Amino acid sequence: MNKLLVIAFSFGYLALLFGVAYAAEHRSAVRKSLVANPYVYALSMAVYCTAWTYYGSVGRAAHQGLSFVGIYLGPGLLAPAWWLVLRKIIRVCRQQRLTSIADFISARYGKSAALGALVTSVCVLGVVPYIALQIKAIASSYLVLTGGSPGAGTTGPALFTAGALAVFTVLFGVRSVEATERHEGVVLAVALESLVKLLAFLLLGGFVTFKLFGGFTDVFDQAAAVPALRQLFTLRGAGTSGAEWLTLLVLSMSAVLLLPRQFQVAVVENVNEDHLRKAMWLFPLYLLIINIFVLPIAFGGLLRLGGRGFDADTFVLALPLAAGHSWLALLTYLGGLSAASSMIIVETIALSVMMSNHLLMPLLVRLPAARPEG
């Protein structure tokens, strides 16, 4: 596909996000909020589904079968408890004006500055590489879509995309000095991106399942006829132990509440705790729907592209391209861009607040210039 066309669509989509965010901020200024409804809230929580969900779930399913399910089953199982657990966290944070997971944890232990700094440092060390992976996913998907050779032509698009997301984050995320101010523009943009990545993935999954194959039964029957693929139908056959799967389940339960970006959208950006009532079932439903076609796409890629040197993580783009449906591949690419950019934006906002409150400001107040004379 033509590189200029892909770049134009990428920046056109990012411009749309700017417009949506600006509209939300403008409506908020005149007290006509666009995000004060449970559907936007639930969709914003789908920032949990990053580029790893979009590309990596298919890749993991192609190698380890059903092991990917634990990443989404954990949050789904925890969701019914949100009315007790998450509502309590929202109330505590609202009463004490807490704006990050570091604030919350340190407040639970006597507002320990050392603990807040430790939590912030751990989050930065753990999350920044993951942000880099999202940017790499954008660059890699651009490479697959444009048919470039490995290592060629990815630095520029990745750099420009990162720059555009940085500008977006500054304009709509961290421009205000009021730490407790909500970011309605960001929330609405993230909700839109959640909808785009879901629809794009469903269109791709429907194409693979019902166009390239004769439905779910046909895909699974063809996969079951291949001994190497038949093993992927069970955890043991795919080489995943019960302990490993249980660990993944527990970690995902924790991640949906404790990741900085999840805490940001679920707690800090919450405008009405009653929105949890719908989010308790809408968010698990979202996770279920976005994963319906993961196995068909994985098996479809292995059956159609298995011997052609494609990385399983790129099946979502390679399958429509190989079938001659470039526009579907472009739409799928925009879904991946949505998954990556929403994570980058929200995670950057959350980390910037944490670093400012728990690392930079404590350091600045200790400088001699910050001390009163006399």
C-alpha positions as CSV (number, residue, x, y, z in Angstrom):
1,M,0.0,0.0,0.0
2,N,1.2,3.5,-0.8
3,K,3.2,5.0,2.1
4,L,1.8,8.5,1.7
5,L,-1.8,7.2,1.9
6,V,-1.1,5.3,5.1
7,I,0.6,8.4,6.6
8,A,-2.3,10.6,5.5
9,F,-4.8,8.3,7.1
10,S,-2.8,8.1,10.3
11,F,-2.5,11.8,10.8
12,G,-6.1,12.3,9.6
13,Y,-7.2,9.9,12.3
14,L,-5.1,11.7,14.9
15,A,-6.6,15.0,13.8
16,L,-10.0,13.5,14.4
17,L,-9.0,12.7,17.9
18,F,-7.8,16.3,18.4
19,G,-11.2,17.5,17.2
20,V,-13.1,15.1,19.5
21,A,-11.0,16.1,22.5
22,Y,-11.4,19.8,21.8
23,A,-15.2,19.4,21.5
24,A,-15.3,17.6,24.8
25,E,-13.2,20.2,26.5
26,H,-15.4,23.0,25.0
27,R,-18.6,21.4,26.1
28,S,-17.2,20.8,29.6
29,A,-16.3,24.5,29.8
30,V,-20.0,25.4,29.4
31,R,-21.0,22.6,31.7
32,K,-22.5,20.3,29.0
33,S,-20.3,17.3,29.6
34,L,-20.0,14.7,26.9
35,V,-18.4,12.1,29.2
36,A,-21.0,12.2,32.0
37,N,-22.5,8.9,31.0
38,P,-21.7,5.3,31.8
39,Y,-21.1,4.2,28.3
40,V,-18.2,6.6,27.7
41,Y,-16.9,5.6,31.1
42,A,-17.0,1.8,30.3
43,L,-15.4,2.4,26.9
44,S,-12.6,4.4,28.4
45,M,-11.8,1.5,30.7
46,A,-11.1,-0.5,27.6
47,V,-7.8,1.3,27.4
48,Y,-6.8,-2.0,29.1
49,C,-6.8,-3.5,25.6
50,T,-3.5,-2.2,24.1
51,A,-1.7,-3.0,20.9
52,W,-0.7,-6.2,22.6
53,T,-4.3,-7.2,22.7
54,Y,-4.8,-6.2,19.1
55,Y,-1.7,-7.9,17.7
56,G,-0.2,-9.9,20.5
57,S,-3.3,-11.9,21.5
58,V,-3.4,-13.4,18.0
59,G,0.3,-14.1,18.1
60,R,0.1,-15.7,21.6
61,A,-2.9,-17.8,20.5
62,A,-0.9,-19.0,17.4
63,H,1.8,-20.3,19.7
64,Q,0.2,-21.0,23.0
65,G,-3.5,-21.6,22.2
66,L,-6.0,-20.7,24.9
67,S,-3.4,-19.3,27.3
68,F,-4.3,-15.7,26.2
69,V,-7.8,-16.1,27.7
70,G,-6.5,-15.6,31.3
71,I,-5.5,-12.0,30.5
72,Y,-9.1,-11.1,29.9
73,L,-10.9,-13.6,32.1
74,G,-9.2,-12.1,35.2
75,P,-10.7,-8.6,34.8
76,G,-14.1,-10.1,33.9
77,L,-14.2,-12.2,37.1
78,L,-13.2,-9.2,39.2
79,A,-15.8,-6.8,37.6
80,P,-18.8,-7.9,39.8
81,A,-16.8,-6.8,42.9
82,W,-16.2,-3.3,41.6
83,W,-19.4,-2.0,43.3
84,L,-17.7,-2.8,46.6
85,V,-14.0,-2.4,45.9
86,L,-13.7,0.2,43.1
87,R,-16.5,2.4,44.5
88,K,-14.7,2.5,47.8
89,I,-11.5,3.5,46.1
90,I,-13.2,6.3,44.1
91,R,-14.8,7.7,47.3
92,V,-11.5,7.7,49.2
93,C,-9.6,9.4,46.3
94,R,-12.3,12.0,46.0
95,Q,-12.4,12.8,49.7
96,Q,-8.6,13.0,50.0
97,R,-8.0,14.5,46.5
98,L,-5.8,11.7,45.4
99,T,-4.8,11.7,41.7
100,S,-2.8,8.5,41.1
101,I,-2.1,5.0,42.3
102,A,1.0,6.3,44.0
103,D,-1.1,8.8,45.9
104,F,-3.5,6.1,46.9
105,I,-1.0,3.6,48.1
106,S,1.1,6.1,50.0
107,A,-2.1,7.5,51.6
108,R,-3.0,4.1,52.9
109,Y,0.3,4.0,54.8
110,G,0.3,7.4,56.5
111,K,1.1,9.4,53.3
112,S,4.6,8.0,53.2
113,A,6.7,10.1,50.8
114,A,9.2,7.3,50.5
115,L,6.5,4.8,49.6
116,G,5.0,7.1,47.0
117,A,8.4,7.6,45.4
118,L,9.0,3.8,45.4
119,V,5.6,3.1,43.7
120,T,6.3,5.8,41.2
121,S,9.7,4.5,40.4
122,V,8.4,1.0,39.9
123,C,5.6,2.2,37.7
124,V,8.0,4.2,35.5
125,L,10.5,1.4,35.2
126,G,7.7,-1.1,34.3
127,V,5.5,1.1,32.1
128,V,8.0,3.2,30.0
129,P,9.3,0.1,28.1
130,Y,5.7,-0.9,27.5
131,I,5.0,2.5,26.0
132,A,8.0,2.0,23.8
133,L,6.5,-1.3,22.7
134,Q,3.3,0.5,21.7
135,I,5.3,2.9,19.5
136,K,7.2,-0.1,18.0
137,A,3.8,-1.8,17.3
138,I,2.8,1.3,15.3
139,A,6.0,1.3,13.4
140,S,5.9,-2.4,12.7
141,S,2.3,-2.3,11.5
142,Y,3.2,0.6,9.2
143,L,6.0,-1.6,7.8
144,V,3.7,-4.6,7.2
145,L,1.0,-2.4,5.6
146,T,3.4,-0.6,3.2
147,G,5.5,-3.7,2.4
148,G,8.8,-2.3,3.5
149,S,11.8,-4.3,4.4
150,P,12.8,-4.9,8.0
151,G,14.4,-1.8,9.6
152,A,13.5,0.5,6.6
153,G,11.1,3.4,6.8
154,T,9.8,2.9,10.3
155,T,11.7,5.5,12.3
156,G,10.1,8.5,10.6
157,P,6.4,7.4,11.0
158,A,7.0,6.2,14.6
159,L,8.7,9.5,15.5
160,F,6.0,11.6,14.0
161,T,3.3,9.6,15.6
162,A,5.0,9.8,19.0
163,G,5.3,13.6,18.5
164,A,1.6,14.0,17.6
165,L,0.6,11.9,20.7
166,A,3.0,14.0,22.8
167,V,1.3,17.2,21.6
168,F,-2.1,15.7,22.2
169,T,-1.1,14.7,25.7
170,V,0.2,18.2,26.5
171,L,-2.8,20.0,25.1
172,F,-5.5,17.9,26.7
173,G,-3.8,16.0,29.5
174,V,-1.2,18.0,31.4
175,R,-1.6,21.6,30.5
176,S,-3.6,22.5,33.6
177,V,-1.9,23.2,37.0
178,E,-4.9,21.9,38.8
179,A,-4.0,18.3,39.6
180,T,-7.5,17.1,40.4
181,E,-9.0,18.5,37.2
182,R,-10.6,15.8,35.0
183,H,-9.4,15.4,31.4
184,E,-12.8,15.1,29.6
185,G,-11.2,15.5,26.1
186,V,-8.8,12.6,26.7
187,V,-11.6,10.4,28.1
188,L,-13.9,11.0,25.2
189,A,-11.0,10.4,22.7
190,V,-10.0,7.2,24.4
191,A,-13.6,6.0,24.4
192,L,-13.8,6.7,20.7
193,E,-10.6,4.8,20.2
194,S,-11.9,1.8,22.1
195,L,-14.9,1.7,19.8
196,V,-12.8,2.0,16.7
197,K,-10.4,-0.8,17.7
198,L,-13.4,-3.0,18.6
199,L,-15.2,-2.5,15.3
200,A,-12.0,-2.8,13.2
201,F,-11.1,-6.1,14.9
202,L,-14.7,-7.5,14.5
203,L,-14.7,-6.6,10.8
204,L,-11.4,-8.3,10.3
205,G,-12.5,-11.3,12.3
206,G,-15.7,-11.6,10.4
207,F,-13.8,-11.4,7.1
208,V,-11.4,-14.1,8.1
209,T,-14.0,-16.4,9.6
210,F,-16.8,-16.0,7.0
211,K,-15.0,-14.9,3.9
212,L,-11.7,-16.8,3.9
213,F,-13.3,-19.7,5.6
214,G,-16.9,-21.1,5.9
215,G,-17.5,-20.0,9.5
216,F,-16.2,-20.9,13.0
217,T,-16.8,-24.6,12.4
218,D,-14.8,-24.6,9.2
219,V,-11.8,-22.8,10.8
220,F,-11.7,-25.1,13.8
221,D,-12.2,-28.3,11.7
222,Q,-9.3,-27.4,9.4
223,A,-7.1,-26.5,12.4
224,A,-8.1,-29.8,14.1
225,A,-7.0,-31.7,11.0
226,V,-3.4,-30.4,11.5
227,P,-1.7,-32.2,14.4
228,A,0.5,-29.2,15.3
229,L,-2.6,-27.0,15.5
230,R,-4.8,-29.5,17.3
231,Q,-2.6,-29.2,20.3
232,L,-3.5,-25.6,20.7
233,F,-7.1,-26.5,21.6
234,T,-6.0,-27.3,25.2
235,L,-3.7,-25.6,27.6
236,R,-1.6,-28.7,28.3
237,G,-1.2,-29.4,24.6
238,A,0.0,-25.8,24.0
239,G,2.6,-26.1,26.7
240,T,0.9,-23.9,29.3
241,S,0.7,-25.3,32.9
242,G,-2.2,-24.7,35.2
243,A,0.0,-22.7,37.6
244,E,1.2,-20.5,34.8
245,W,-2.4,-19.8,33.7
246,L,-3.6,-19.2,37.2
247,T,-0.7,-16.7,37.7
248,L,-1.7,-14.9,34.6
249,L,-5.3,-14.8,35.8
250,V,-4.3,-13.2,39.2
251,L,-1.9,-10.7,37.6
252,S,-4.6,-9.6,35.2
253,M,-7.1,-9.1,38.1
254,S,-4.5,-6.9,39.7
255,A,-3.6,-5.0,36.5
256,V,-7.1,-3.9,35.7
257,L,-7.1,-1.8,38.9
258,L,-3.5,-1.1,39.7
259,L,-2.0,-0.2,36.3
260,P,-1.5,3.6,36.3
261,R,-3.7,4.0,33.2
262,Q,-6.5,1.9,34.6
263,F,-6.4,3.8,37.9
264,Q,-6.5,7.0,35.9
265,V,-9.6,6.2,33.8
266,A,-11.5,4.1,36.4
267,V,-10.9,6.3,39.5
268,V,-9.5,9.7,38.7
269,E,-11.6,10.4,35.7
270,N,-14.8,9.0,37.2
271,V,-17.5,11.6,37.3
272,N,-20.3,9.5,38.9
273,E,-19.8,6.4,40.9
274,D,-23.2,5.1,39.7
275,H,-21.5,4.6,36.3
276,L,-19.9,1.5,37.8
277,R,-23.2,-0.3,37.6
278,K,-23.1,-0.4,33.9
279,A,-19.3,-0.7,33.6
280,M,-19.5,-3.9,35.7
281,W,-21.1,-5.7,32.8
282,L,-20.2,-3.5,29.8
283,F,-16.4,-3.8,30.3
284,P,-16.4,-7.7,30.6
285,L,-18.7,-7.8,27.6
286,Y,-16.3,-5.6,25.7
287,L,-13.4,-8.0,26.6
288,L,-15.5,-11.0,25.5
289,I,-16.5,-9.5,22.1
290,I,-13.0,-8.3,21.2
291,N,-11.6,-11.8,21.8
292,I,-14.3,-13.8,19.9
293,F,-12.3,-13.8,16.7
294,V,-8.8,-14.2,18.2
295,L,-8.6,-18.0,17.7
296,P,-10.1,-17.9,14.2
297,I,-7.6,-15.3,13.1
298,A,-4.7,-17.2,14.7
299,F,-5.7,-20.4,13.1
300,G,-6.6,-18.7,9.8
301,G,-3.1,-17.1,9.7
302,L,-1.4,-20.4,10.5
303,L,-3.4,-22.3,7.8
304,R,-3.1,-19.6,5.1
305,L,0.3,-18.0,5.9
306,G,2.1,-20.5,8.1
307,G,4.7,-21.4,5.6
308,R,5.3,-17.9,4.2
309,G,7.5,-16.4,7.0
310,F,4.9,-14.1,8.6
311,D,5.2,-13.3,12.3
312,A,2.0,-14.4,14.0
313,D,1.7,-11.0,15.6
314,T,1.1,-9.5,12.1
315,F,-1.6,-11.9,11.0
316,V,-4.3,-9.3,11.5
317,L,-2.7,-7.2,8.8
318,A,-1.1,-9.9,6.6
319,L,-4.4,-11.9,6.1
320,P,-6.4,-9.1,4.4
321,L,-3.3,-7.9,2.5
322,A,-2.7,-11.5,1.2
323,A,-6.4,-11.7,0.2
324,G,-6.1,-8.4,-1.8
325,H,-8.3,-6.4,0.6
326,S,-6.0,-3.4,1.2
327,W,-8.7,-1.1,2.6
328,L,-9.7,-3.6,5.2
329,A,-6.0,-3.9,6.1
330,L,-5.9,-0.1,6.4
331,L,-8.9,0.0,8.7
332,T,-7.4,-2.8,10.8
333,Y,-4.2,-0.7,11.0
334,L,-6.2,2.2,12.3
335,G,-7.7,-0.1,15.0
336,G,-4.1,-1.0,16.0
337,L,-3.2,2.7,16.0
338,S,-6.2,3.3,18.3
339,A,-5.1,0.6,20.7
340,A,-1.5,1.8,20.9
341,S,-2.2,5.6,21.1
342,S,-4.9,5.4,23.8
343,M,-2.5,3.5,26.0
344,I,0.4,5.9,25.3
345,I,-1.8,9.0,26.1
346,V,-3.4,7.8,29.3
347,E,-0.3,6.1,30.6
348,T,1.8,9.2,30.0
349,I,-0.7,11.5,31.8
350,A,-0.7,9.1,34.8
351,L,3.0,8.8,34.9
352,S,3.6,12.5,34.6
353,V,1.3,13.3,37.5
354,M,3.1,10.6,39.6
355,M,6.6,11.8,38.7
356,S,5.7,15.4,39.4
357,N,4.1,14.7,42.8
358,H,6.4,12.1,44.1
359,L,9.8,12.6,42.4
360,L,10.3,16.0,41.0
361,M,8.5,18.3,43.5
362,P,10.0,16.6,46.6
363,L,13.4,17.1,44.9
364,L,12.8,20.7,44.1
365,V,11.7,21.7,47.6
366,R,15.0,20.3,48.9
367,L,17.1,22.5,46.6
368,P,18.7,25.5,48.3
369,A,16.9,28.0,46.0
370,A,13.5,26.7,47.2
371,R,14.3,27.3,50.9
372,P,13.2,30.6,52.5
373,E,16.1,32.9,53.4
374,G,16.9,33.6,57.0
